[in-house]
Amino acid sequence: MKRTLGLIFAFFLTLLLTTTASAQGTSIAFGGLSHDVSLPIEITADQLEINQADGTADFIGNVIIGQGEMRLSAGAVHVEYATDNGDTTGEISRLVASGGVTLVNGAEAAEAQDATYTIETGEIIMTGGVILTQGRNALSSDRMVINMTAGTGRMEGRVKTILQTGGN
């Protein structure tokens, strides 16, 4: 399970790479990413609820997930586990962060109201006031869809980009 959560972090970090876009429905270019998924993962929350019957876990209230320099914070994180013939396999199938999601790694950050990561398809969807920042550059939209399998991303809904061109 720790390895799977590490892969989720690596996925989220991909969102923080250099982006350039200036129109609605613009594609995002992603560069290389190095992150040590073997580092320990620490999760803190005000409350944890586990439901064995439906194979879910809910981290509720001031959720902070950290691994190395990465930090993901949200109001709540809902974890759905894969099942095999009705039994939970222990592998995460989907992760849903809500209540204001912020992912930070050094000077890079991604924010949105909600984020859903589906492991099987390798797709993450961030919705609700999406903002990506890298240093002094920023990109915003209503929705961002990332396909980790294909290495592609798309910003949708009134995309705005601020690129600093040098100087102060």
C-alpha positions in Angstrom: 0.0 0.0 0.0 2.9 2.4 0.8 4.3 1.8 -2.7 0.9 2.6 -4.2 0.5 5.8 -2.3 4.0 6.7 -3.4 3.0 6.3 -7.0 0.0 8.6 -6.3 2.4 11.2 -5.1 4.6 10.8 -8.1 1.5 11.3 -10.3 0.4 14.4 -8.5 3.9 15.8 -8.8 3.8 15.5 -12.5 1.1 18.2 -12.4 3.7 20.7 -11.2 6.0 20.5 -14.2 6.6 23.4 -16.6 3.4 24.2 -18.5 2.6 26.6 -21.3 -0.9 27.4 -22.4 -3.0 30.4 -23.4 -6.4 29.3 -24.7 -9.3 27.2 -23.6 -8.7 23.4 -24.1 -5.0 23.9 -24.3 -2.6 20.9 -23.9 0.1 20.8 -21.3 3.6 19.6 -21.9 5.2 17.5 -19.1 8.9 17.1 -18.5 10.9 14.5 -16.5 10.2 13.9 -12.8 12.3 12.3 -10.2 10.9 11.3 -6.9 11.8 8.6 -4.5 8.7 6.6 -3.9 10.5 4.4 -1.4 10.5 7.3 1.2 8.1 6.8 4.1 4.6 8.3 3.7 3.1 10.2 6.7 -0.6 10.9 6.8 -2.2 13.0 9.4 -5.9 13.9 9.8 -8.4 14.8 12.5 -10.3 11.5 11.9 -10.0 8.2 10.0 -13.0 6.1 9.1 -12.6 2.6 7.6 -15.5 0.7 6.0 -14.6 -2.9 5.5 -17.9 -3.6 3.8 -17.4 -1.4 0.8 -13.6 -1.3 0.9 -13.1 2.4 1.6 -11.2 4.6 4.0 -11.8 8.3 4.7 -9.3 10.7 6.1 -11.3 13.6 7.4 -10.3 17.1 8.5 -7.0 18.9 7.9 -5.6 16.0 5.9 -1.9 16.3 5.2 0.0 13.6 3.3 3.8 13.9 3.1 6.6 12.0 1.4 10.0 13.5 1.2 9.6 17.2 0.1 6.0 16.6 -1.2 3.0 17.7 0.7 -0.7 17.1 -0.2 -3.3 18.8 1.9 -7.1 18.6 1.6 -10.2 18.9 3.8 -10.8 15.1 3.2 -9.3 12.2 1.3 -11.5 9.3 0.3 -9.6 6.1 -0.6 -11.3 3.2 -2.5 -9.6 -0.1 -2.6 -9.7 -2.6 -5.4 -11.8 -5.8 -4.9 -11.5 -9.3 -6.2 -14.7 -11.4 -6.0 -16.0 -9.0 -3.4 -12.8 -9.1 -1.2 -10.6 -6.1 -0.8 -7.2 -6.7 -2.4 -5.4 -4.0 -0.4 -4.4 -2.1 -3.5 -5.8 1.4 -4.0 -8.1 1.8 -7.0 -9.1 5.5 -6.6 -8.2 8.4 -4.5 -10.6 11.4 -4.1 -9.3 14.5 -2.4 -11.8 17.3 -1.6 -12.4 20.4 0.4 -9.6 22.5 -1.2 -6.6 20.4 -2.5 -3.1 21.7 -2.4 0.0 19.9 -3.6 3.4 21.4 -2.9 6.9 20.4 -3.8 9.5 23.1 -3.3 8.6 26.2 -5.3 6.0 24.3 -7.3 2.3 24.0 -6.4 -1.1 22.9 -7.7 -4.4 23.9 -6.2 -8.0 22.9 -6.9 -11.2 22.4 -5.1 -11.2 18.7 -5.8 -8.9 16.0 -7.3 -9.7 12.5 -8.4 -7.0 10.0 -9.3 -8.1 6.7 -10.9 -5.1 4.2 -10.7 -6.2 1.8 -13.4 -6.6 4.4 -16.1 -3.7 6.6 -14.8 -6.0 9.6 -15.0 -6.3 12.5 -12.6 -9.0 15.2 -12.9 -8.6 18.4 -10.9 -11.7 20.6 -10.8 -12.8 23.9 -9.3 -10.5 26.9 -9.7 -7.4 24.9 -10.8 -4.1 26.9 -10.3 -0.6 25.7 -11.1 2.4 27.7 -10.1 6.1 27.2 -10.8 8.2 29.9 -9.4 6.8 33.2 -10.7 4.8 31.5 -13.6 1.1 30.6 -13.1 -1.6 28.8 -15.1 -5.3 28.6 -14.2 -8.4 26.9 -15.5 -11.7 25.4 -14.4 -10.6 21.8 -15.0 -7.4 19.9 -15.6 -7.3 16.3 -17.0 -4.0 14.4 -16.8 -3.4 11.0 -18.5 -0.3 9.5 -16.8 -0.3 6.5 -19.2 -0.1 8.7 -22.3 1.9 11.5 -20.6 -0.6 14.1 -21.7 -2.6 16.8 -20.0 -5.3 19.3 -20.9 -6.6 22.5 -19.2 -10.2 23.2 -19.9 -12.5 26.1 -19.2 -11.2 29.6 -19.6 -7.5 28.9 -19.4 -5.2 31.8 -18.3 -1.4 31.8 -18.3 1.0 34.3 -16.7 4.6 33.7 -17.9 7.4 35.9 -16.5 9.8 36.8 -19.3 12.8 37.8 -17.2 13.7 40.8 -15.2 12.0 41.4 -11.9 
